[in-house]
Amino acid sequence: MSTITPQPVAPRPTAPPRATAQDAAVSTWAEQVRRAAREQDAVILAHNYQDPAIQDVADHVGDSLALSRIAADCDASTIVFAGVHFMAETAKILSPDKRVLIPDARAGCSLADCITADQLREWKAQYPGAVVVSYVNTTAAVKAETDICCTSSNALEVVRSIPAGTDVLFCPDQFLGAHVRRTLGRDNIHTWMGECHVHADISPTDLIDQVHANPDAELFVHPECGCTTSALWLAGQGDLPPERTHILSTGGMLTAARATSSAKVLVATEVGMLHQLRHANATTDFQPVNPGAICPFMKMTTRDKLLSCITEGHDEVVVDPAIAVRARRAVERMIAIGNPGGGE
């Protein structure tokens, strides 16, 4: 009786994934957006927290300050800023002769709305001689009442530039202010009790649960988060190795993402940031500490609004020239210190 030796079966060739109707619609939309931008001599800027499709169609993606500086340096006569209103204002402050558009002028910011120019003037009156340091996540009117702006990555350098015996009024983010005060050990840093509601809702409980569930993961924490103190405490107690705990701006997260060799990184910031982190490093698994950390204001920029903004020229951002001049001084003083880093 003869024996038939089974022959190995060659694997079936894997068919490339079929383009869905949604993929085709997004591709058509992206072509329309880019063509309209060329016709309008426009550059499209998208913040890291925007929807992935918006990020992918943009000419530049990043934090608000970096994008505003790109806007000032580029040759385009029109800036389309897919972000929130204070960001488009900052672009206008640094590019006063250019037309600046935002897809939805109603896209505000819970952090920027925490303090008004009138409130800041009243606070300054309580501390004569104090130096006002305002996060770039503020309105143009607040920047105009500010001595020097800062970003989340250079806040320490900015405050260090102020004489140690001088009172500092830090606004509007209480968590970033607390981080600066704790790190520098200066009791004369007074912080405004404001917060980004999205970052504030990334709680210590979220963080501790995720760290325990992923004991080998690295941790990227934005200093606006309500869990920042807990992250530092966990590292100090040894529950999380200090070398794997990083307090970072969005720009700092991208730099760290490119350098990490960790299998998994837990990320405490708005979930839109994951799109850029995964682009930066496809071999690491980036996961949110809180999957519900979604900014509704950032998501007000939709694909349809972006296209109509470019083709119809809405909504144009205007800043009073007198306010813009004073606000620009506060931003330029920060840039003169160096390391403007990530805007958020």
VOTI-629148 format. One record per residue (C-alpha): residue number from 1; residue in one letter; x, y, z. Coordinates in steps of 0.02 Angstrom, whole numbers. Example, Ala and Ser with C-alpha at 12.3 -4.5 7.8 and 13.67 -1.06 7.14 Angstrom:
BEGIN
+-----+------+--------+--------+--------+
: seq : type :     xx :     yy :     zz :
+-----+------+--------+--------+--------+
:   1 :    a :    615 :   -225 :    390 :
:   2 :    s :    684 :    -53 :    357 :
+-----+------+--------+--------+--------+
***
This chain:
BEGIN
+-----+------+--------+--------+--------+
: seq : type :     xx :     yy :     zz :
+-----+------+--------+--------+--------+
:   1 :    m :      0 :      0 :      0 :
:   2 :    s :     77 :    163 :    -54 :
:   3 :    t :     86 :    310 :     59 :
:   4 :    i :     44 :    483 :     -3 :
:   5 :    t :    148 :    615 :     77 :
:   6 :    p :     43 :    770 :    110 :
:   7 :    q :    111 :    921 :     22 :
:   8 :    p :    120 :   1085 :    117 :
:   9 :    v :    -20 :   1199 :     72 :
:  10 :    a :     37 :   1370 :     19 :
:  11 :    p :    -49 :   1508 :    116 :
:  12 :    r :   -180 :   1603 :     20 :
:  13 :    p :   -119 :   1774 :    -30 :
:  14 :    t :   -192 :   1905 :     84 :
:  15 :    a :   -297 :   2027 :    -13 :
:  16 :    p :   -261 :   2208 :     23 :
:  17 :    p :   -395 :   2286 :    132 :
:  18 :    r :   -538 :   2352 :     28 :
:  19 :    a :   -563 :   2538 :     28 :
:  20 :    t :   -730 :   2574 :    109 :
:  21 :    a :   -854 :   2704 :     52 :
:  22 :    q :   -803 :   2805 :    205 :
:  23 :    d :   -619 :   2797 :    154 :
:  24 :    a :   -665 :   2859 :    -20 :
:  25 :    a :   -769 :   3001 :     53 :
:  26 :    v :   -626 :   3056 :    165 :
:  27 :    s :   -503 :   3048 :     20 :
:  28 :    t :   -618 :   3154 :    -89 :
:  29 :    w :   -643 :   3278 :     52 :
:  30 :    a :   -455 :   3291 :     82 :
:  31 :    e :   -426 :   3328 :   -103 :
:  32 :    q :   -559 :   3464 :    -97 :
:  33 :    v :   -481 :   3541 :     59 :
:  34 :    r :   -306 :   3545 :    -13 :
:  35 :    r :   -366 :   3616 :   -179 :
:  36 :    a :   -466 :   3751 :    -91 :
:  37 :    a :   -316 :   3794 :     18 :
:  38 :    r :   -207 :   3817 :   -136 :
:  39 :    e :   -338 :   3929 :   -216 :
:  40 :    q :   -352 :   4036 :    -60 :
:  41 :    d :   -164 :   4044 :    -27 :
:  42 :    a :   -199 :   3964 :    142 :
:  43 :    v :    -96 :   3857 :    259 :
:  44 :    i :   -192 :   3734 :    369 :
:  45 :    l :   -136 :   3714 :    549 :
:  46 :    a :   -210 :   3579 :    661 :
:  47 :    h :   -189 :   3555 :    847 :
:  48 :    n :   -136 :   3386 :    916 :
:  49 :    y :   -309 :   3364 :    995 :
:  50 :    q :   -405 :   3376 :    831 :
:  51 :    d :   -492 :   3230 :    748 :
:  52 :    p :   -365 :   3117 :    657 :
:  53 :    a :   -436 :   3159 :    484 :
:  54 :    i :   -412 :   3345 :    520 :
:  55 :    q :   -234 :   3314 :    577 :
:  56 :    d :   -196 :   3211 :    422 :
:  57 :    v :   -255 :   3345 :    299 :
:  58 :    a :   -163 :   3488 :    386 :
:  59 :    d :      0 :   3561 :    324 :
:  60 :    h :     66 :   3568 :    503 :
:  61 :    v :     12 :   3481 :    664 :
:  62 :    g :     71 :   3529 :    837 :
:  63 :    d :     37 :   3631 :    993 :
:  64 :    s :    -38 :   3804 :    984 :
:  65 :    l :    120 :   3908 :   1008 :
:  66 :    a :    225 :   3807 :    885 :
:  67 :    l :     86 :   3822 :    756 :
:  68 :    s :     69 :   4009 :    785 :
:  69 :    r :    256 :   4031 :    757 :
:  70 :    i :    243 :   3929 :    596 :
:  71 :    a :    100 :   4044 :    543 :
:  72 :    a :    209 :   4197 :    572 :
:  73 :    d :    352 :   4125 :    470 :
:  74 :    c :    257 :   4053 :    322 :
:  75 :    d :    222 :   4145 :    159 :
:  76 :    a :     36 :   4106 :    152 :
:  77 :    s :    -80 :   4256 :    165 :
:  78 :    t :   -217 :   4156 :    253 :
:  79 :    i :   -200 :   4049 :    409 :
:  80 :    v :   -333 :   3918 :    442 :
:  81 :    f :   -317 :   3863 :    623 :
:  82 :    a :   -406 :   3701 :    667 :
:  83 :    g :   -407 :   3722 :    855 :
:  84 :    v :   -493 :   3830 :    984 :
:  85 :    h :   -518 :   4018 :    985 :
:  86 :    f :   -372 :   4074 :   1095 :
:  87 :    m :   -253 :   3979 :    981 :
:  88 :    a :   -315 :   4071 :    826 :
:  89 :    e :   -299 :   4233 :    925 :
:  90 :    t :   -117 :   4193 :    964 :
:  91 :    a :    -85 :   4163 :    779 :
:  92 :    k :   -163 :   4332 :    740 :
:  93 :    i :    -58 :   4416 :    876 :
:  94 :    l :    101 :   4349 :    796 :
:  95 :    s :     38 :   4375 :    616 :
:  96 :    p :    -58 :   4540 :    622 :
:  97 :    d :    -52 :   4566 :    433 :
:  98 :    k :   -122 :   4395 :    388 :
:  99 :    r :   -302 :   4336 :    380 :
: 100 :    v :   -333 :   4207 :    516 :
: 101 :    l :   -485 :   4093 :    504 :
: 102 :    i :   -555 :   3964 :    625 :
: 103 :    p :   -681 :   3833 :    568 :
: 104 :    d :   -798 :   3870 :    714 :
: 105 :    a :   -780 :   4031 :    813 :
: 106 :    r :   -884 :   3955 :    954 :
: 107 :    a :   -743 :   3833 :    994 :
: 108 :    g :   -688 :   3902 :   1161 :
: 109 :    c :   -579 :   3833 :   1299 :
: 110 :    s :   -631 :   3795 :   1478 :
: 111 :    l :   -457 :   3840 :   1540 :
: 112 :    a :   -443 :   4006 :   1447 :
: 113 :    d :   -618 :   4050 :   1508 :
: 114 :    c :   -564 :   4029 :   1690 :
: 115 :    i :   -495 :   4206 :   1700 :
: 116 :    t :   -542 :   4372 :   1619 :
: 117 :    a :   -439 :   4528 :   1598 :
: 118 :    d :   -543 :   4615 :   1733 :
: 119 :    q :   -513 :   4474 :   1855 :
: 120 :    l :   -328 :   4478 :   1820 :
: 121 :    r :   -321 :   4666 :   1849 :
: 122 :    e :   -409 :   4644 :   2017 :
: 123 :    w :   -287 :   4506 :   2066 :
: 124 :    k :   -137 :   4612 :   2018 :
: 125 :    a :   -202 :   4754 :   2129 :
: 126 :    q :   -190 :   4636 :   2279 :
: 127 :    y :     -4 :   4603 :   2246 :
: 128 :    p :     82 :   4766 :   2196 :
: 129 :    g :    249 :   4730 :   2114 :
: 130 :    a :    208 :   4550 :   2072 :
: 131 :    v :    256 :   4477 :   1903 :
: 132 :    v :    111 :   4400 :   1806 :
: 133 :    v :    151 :   4237 :   1716 :
: 134 :    s :     10 :   4177 :   1605 :
: 135 :    y :      0 :   4012 :   1516 :
: 136 :    v :    -21 :   4032 :   1328 :
: 137 :    n :   -191 :   3951 :   1350 :
: 138 :    t :   -269 :   4121 :   1385 :
: 139 :    t :   -363 :   4252 :   1286 :
: 140 :    a :   -277 :   4397 :   1200 :
: 141 :    a :   -352 :   4517 :   1328 :
: 142 :    v :   -273 :   4418 :   1472 :
: 143 :    k :   -106 :   4408 :   1381 :
: 144 :    a :   -112 :   4598 :   1366 :
: 145 :    e :   -118 :   4610 :   1557 :
: 146 :    t :     25 :   4486 :   1574 :
: 147 :    d :    210 :   4520 :   1601 :
: 148 :    i :    271 :   4358 :   1522 :
: 149 :    c :    187 :   4206 :   1448 :
: 150 :    c :    241 :   4026 :   1470 :
: 151 :    t :    207 :   3854 :   1398 :
: 152 :    s :    191 :   3691 :   1492 :
: 153 :    s :    368 :   3643 :   1442 :
: 154 :    n :    455 :   3807 :   1486 :
: 155 :    a :    353 :   3865 :   1637 :
: 156 :    l :    497 :   3820 :   1753 :
: 157 :    e :    624 :   3918 :   1650 :
: 158 :    v :    508 :   4069 :   1640 :
: 159 :    v :    479 :   4075 :   1828 :
: 160 :    r :    664 :   4044 :   1864 :
: 161 :    s :    700 :   4203 :   1764 :
: 162 :    i :    605 :   4304 :   1894 :
: 163 :    p :    702 :   4355 :   2052 :
: 164 :    a :    667 :   4232 :   2193 :
: 165 :    g :    605 :   4368 :   2311 :
: 166 :    t :    473 :   4431 :   2189 :
: 167 :    d :    292 :   4375 :   2202 :
: 168 :    v :    230 :   4280 :   2050 :
: 169 :    l :     48 :   4273 :   1997 :
: 170 :    f :     29 :   4115 :   1893 :
: 171 :    c :   -129 :   4092 :   1792 :
: 172 :    p :   -243 :   4014 :   1745 :
: 173 :    d :   -201 :   3830 :   1772 :
: 174 :    q :   -189 :   3776 :   1954 :
: 175 :    f :   -110 :   3608 :   1916 :
: 176 :    l :     30 :   3678 :   1808 :
: 177 :    g :     55 :   3816 :   1937 :
: 178 :    a :     65 :   3689 :   2078 :
: 179 :    h :    191 :   3589 :   1978 :
: 180 :    v :    301 :   3745 :   1957 :
: 181 :    r :    284 :   3794 :   2140 :
: 182 :    r :    324 :   3619 :   2202 :
: 183 :    t :    472 :   3597 :   2086 :
: 184 :    l :    551 :   3766 :   2123 :
: 185 :    g :    506 :   3766 :   2308 :
: 186 :    r :    449 :   3948 :   2302 :
: 187 :    d :    309 :   3995 :   2422 :
: 188 :    n :    281 :   4163 :   2337 :
: 189 :    i :    206 :   4084 :   2180 :
: 190 :    h :     20 :   4119 :   2190 :
: 191 :    t :    -89 :   4014 :   2076 :
: 192 :    w :   -259 :   4053 :   2001 :
: 193 :    m :   -385 :   3915 :   2034 :
: 194 :    g :   -423 :   3875 :   1852 :
: 195 :    e :   -418 :   3711 :   1759 :
: 196 :    c :   -445 :   3625 :   1593 :
: 197 :    h :   -598 :   3519 :   1630 :
: 198 :    v :   -535 :   3379 :   1517 :
: 199 :    h :   -365 :   3367 :   1600 :
: 200 :    a :   -437 :   3393 :   1774 :
: 201 :    d :   -550 :   3243 :   1746 :
: 202 :    i :   -401 :   3128 :   1719 :
: 203 :    s :   -407 :   3081 :   1901 :
: 204 :    p :   -285 :   3001 :   2023 :
: 205 :    t :   -401 :   2849 :   2027 :
: 206 :    d :   -388 :   2830 :   1837 :
: 207 :    l :   -200 :   2841 :   1849 :
: 208 :    i :   -177 :   2720 :   1994 :
: 209 :    d :   -293 :   2590 :   1916 :
: 210 :    q :   -201 :   2597 :   1750 :
: 211 :    v :    -29 :   2590 :   1831 :
: 212 :    h :    -78 :   2436 :   1931 :
: 213 :    a :   -153 :   2353 :   1777 :
: 214 :    n :      3 :   2392 :   1673 :
: 215 :    p :    151 :   2381 :   1794 :
: 216 :    d :    283 :   2382 :   1656 :
: 217 :    a :    217 :   2530 :   1559 :
: 218 :    e :    295 :   2702 :   1547 :
: 219 :    l :    188 :   2851 :   1595 :
: 220 :    f :    171 :   3015 :   1500 :
: 221 :    v :     74 :   3143 :   1603 :
: 222 :    h :     26 :   3318 :   1548 :
: 223 :    p :     55 :   3444 :   1690 :
: 224 :    e :   -124 :   3511 :   1671 :
: 225 :    c :   -192 :   3343 :   1731 :
: 226 :    g :   -275 :   3322 :   1899 :
: 227 :    c :   -170 :   3166 :   1923 :
: 228 :    t :      1 :   3249 :   1905 :
: 229 :    t :     32 :   3256 :   2092 :
: 230 :    s :    -19 :   3073 :   2108 :
: 231 :    a :    102 :   3024 :   1969 :
: 232 :    l :    246 :   3107 :   2061 :
: 233 :    w :    189 :   3031 :   2226 :
: 234 :    l :    181 :   2856 :   2150 :
: 235 :    a :    357 :   2879 :   2082 :
: 236 :    g :    419 :   2943 :   2249 :
: 237 :    q :    342 :   2794 :   2341 :
: 238 :    g :    417 :   2671 :   2219 :
: 239 :    d :    247 :   2614 :   2152 :
: 240 :    l :    305 :   2677 :   1984 :
: 241 :    p :    490 :   2688 :   1940 :
: 242 :    p :    541 :   2871 :   1925 :
: 243 :    e :    634 :   2836 :   1763 :
: 244 :    r :    468 :   2783 :   1684 :
: 245 :    t :    366 :   2931 :   1748 :
: 246 :    h :    372 :   3084 :   1636 :
: 247 :    i :    281 :   3250 :   1659 :
: 248 :    l :    277 :   3319 :   1482 :
: 249 :    s :    200 :   3448 :   1367 :
: 250 :    t :    122 :   3383 :   1207 :
: 251 :    g :    282 :   3426 :   1114 :
: 252 :    g :    382 :   3336 :   1249 :
: 253 :    m :    272 :   3183 :   1230 :
: 254 :    l :    313 :   3173 :   1044 :
: 255 :    t :    499 :   3185 :   1078 :
: 256 :    a :    488 :   3051 :   1213 :
: 257 :    a :    380 :   2940 :   1101 :
: 258 :    r :    514 :   2938 :    966 :
: 259 :    a :    646 :   2890 :   1094 :
: 260 :    t :    555 :   2758 :   1196 :
: 261 :    s :    581 :   2572 :   1174 :
: 262 :    s :    443 :   2524 :   1296 :
: 263 :    a :    310 :   2403 :   1239 :
: 264 :    k :    172 :   2510 :   1315 :
: 265 :    v :    152 :   2691 :   1365 :
: 266 :    l :      5 :   2758 :   1465 :
: 267 :    v :    -41 :   2934 :   1410 :
: 268 :    a :   -129 :   3061 :   1521 :
: 269 :    t :   -193 :   3199 :   1406 :
: 270 :    e :   -332 :   3227 :   1279 :
: 271 :    v :   -351 :   3070 :   1173 :
: 272 :    g :   -321 :   3160 :   1008 :
: 273 :    m :   -137 :   3161 :   1053 :
: 274 :    l :   -129 :   2972 :   1029 :
: 275 :    h :   -139 :   2992 :    840 :
: 276 :    q :     26 :   3087 :    832 :
: 277 :    l :    111 :   2975 :    959 :
: 278 :    r :     66 :   2820 :    859 :
: 279 :    h :    131 :   2902 :    701 :
: 280 :    a :    294 :   2944 :    791 :
: 281 :    n :    322 :   2766 :    852 :
: 282 :    a :    225 :   2621 :    776 :
: 283 :    t :    308 :   2488 :    885 :
: 284 :    t :    247 :   2553 :   1053 :
: 285 :    d :     69 :   2532 :   1114 :
: 286 :    f :      7 :   2703 :   1169 :
: 287 :    q :   -150 :   2694 :   1275 :
: 288 :    p :   -250 :   2831 :   1364 :
: 289 :    v :   -257 :   2838 :   1553 :
: 290 :    n :   -436 :   2897 :   1530 :
: 291 :    p :   -516 :   2852 :   1362 :
: 292 :    g :   -653 :   2979 :   1397 :
: 293 :    a :   -532 :   3126 :   1398 :
: 294 :    i :   -609 :   3209 :   1245 :
: 295 :    c :   -618 :   3398 :   1224 :
: 296 :    p :   -788 :   3443 :   1150 :
: 297 :    f :   -722 :   3613 :   1094 :
: 298 :    m :   -582 :   3534 :    993 :
: 299 :    k :   -705 :   3416 :    912 :
: 300 :    m :   -814 :   3562 :    855 :
: 301 :    t :   -700 :   3571 :    702 :
: 302 :    t :   -778 :   3447 :    583 :
: 303 :    r :   -728 :   3401 :    406 :
: 304 :    d :   -872 :   3500 :    331 :
: 305 :    k :   -833 :   3653 :    436 :
: 306 :    l :   -650 :   3650 :    387 :
: 307 :    l :   -692 :   3644 :    201 :
: 308 :    s :   -823 :   3781 :    211 :
: 309 :    c :   -707 :   3888 :    317 :
: 310 :    i :   -579 :   3887 :    177 :
: 311 :    t :   -698 :   3907 :     32 :
: 312 :    e :   -813 :   4038 :    113 :
: 313 :    g :   -687 :   4129 :    221 :
: 314 :    h :   -773 :   4107 :    390 :
: 315 :    d :   -745 :   4134 :    537 :
: 316 :    e :   -612 :   4270 :    534 :
: 317 :    v :   -522 :   4306 :    698 :
: 318 :    v :   -493 :   4489 :    739 :
: 319 :    v :   -392 :   4555 :    886 :
: 320 :    d :   -396 :   4737 :    936 :
: 321 :    p :   -227 :   4809 :    880 :
: 322 :    a :   -193 :   4893 :   1048 :
: 323 :    i :   -224 :   4729 :   1140 :
: 324 :    a :   -122 :   4632 :   1012 :
: 325 :    v :     31 :   4743 :   1036 :
: 326 :    r :     31 :   4719 :   1225 :
: 327 :    a :     -6 :   4533 :   1211 :
: 328 :    r :    134 :   4510 :   1085 :
: 329 :    r :    259 :   4585 :   1209 :
: 330 :    a :    216 :   4451 :   1337 :
: 331 :    v :    239 :   4313 :   1209 :
: 332 :    e :    402 :   4388 :   1142 :
: 333 :    r :    474 :   4402 :   1318 :
: 334 :    m :    445 :   4216 :   1340 :
: 335 :    i :    526 :   4175 :   1172 :
: 336 :    a :    677 :   4282 :   1219 :
: 337 :    i :    708 :   4169 :   1369 :
: 338 :    g :    724 :   4022 :   1251 :
: 339 :    n :    647 :   3849 :   1245 :
: 340 :    p :    469 :   3900 :   1204 :
: 341 :    g :    435 :   3715 :   1190 :
: 342 :    g :    260 :   3645 :   1180 :
: 343 :    g :    116 :   3766 :   1193 :
: 344 :    e :     13 :   3642 :   1291 :
+-----+------+--------+--------+--------+
***
